[in-house]
Amino acid sequence: MGFQFKLEKVLGLKEKEKEAYESEFRLSVQKFEEAAHELYSLLKRKEEIENHADSQFHSKMFVNEIQSTQRFLLSMESKIHFLQKKVQAAREQMAFAQEKLLYKTVEVKKYETLKSKQKQEFQFLQSMMETKQNDEFSVLRYAR
């Protein structure tokens, strides 16, 4: 007679839920990384434009060029502000997904621990029964 965990179906269900949460977490991390990379690229580009504008400002530059650069930088600022909100939302979503995954991991671990304890108890009882049977056989052999 082999060991049969009574809550095997529940454990399987919890493991599938954990896998779904892992997938959700990976997706949220990917979205966060994409948004953060997009923000980083835009900030880097803004810095390059500001440095270029500063170097041109020291040389002769027309007022139209300065105004155009300033308008462009202002539009970049609004994009940066939008992307910062997007990155923050992605970060919060990632943290929430991580929290759910952690909760589900703990839950699965509880069932695995319960299964392990029940299996050890089953094995102990099996060995006790085998020992008892061996003792009975020894007594019967001795009695003959």
Protein Blocks (a to p, Z undefined) as FASTA:
>chain_A
ZZddfklmmmmmmmmmmmmmmmmmmmmmmmmmmmmmmmmmmmmmmmmmmmmmmmmmmmcc
dfklmmmmmmmmmmmmmmmmmmmmmmmmmmmmmmmmmmmmmmmmmmmmmmmmmmmmmmmm
mmmmmmmmmmmmmmmmmmmmmmZZ
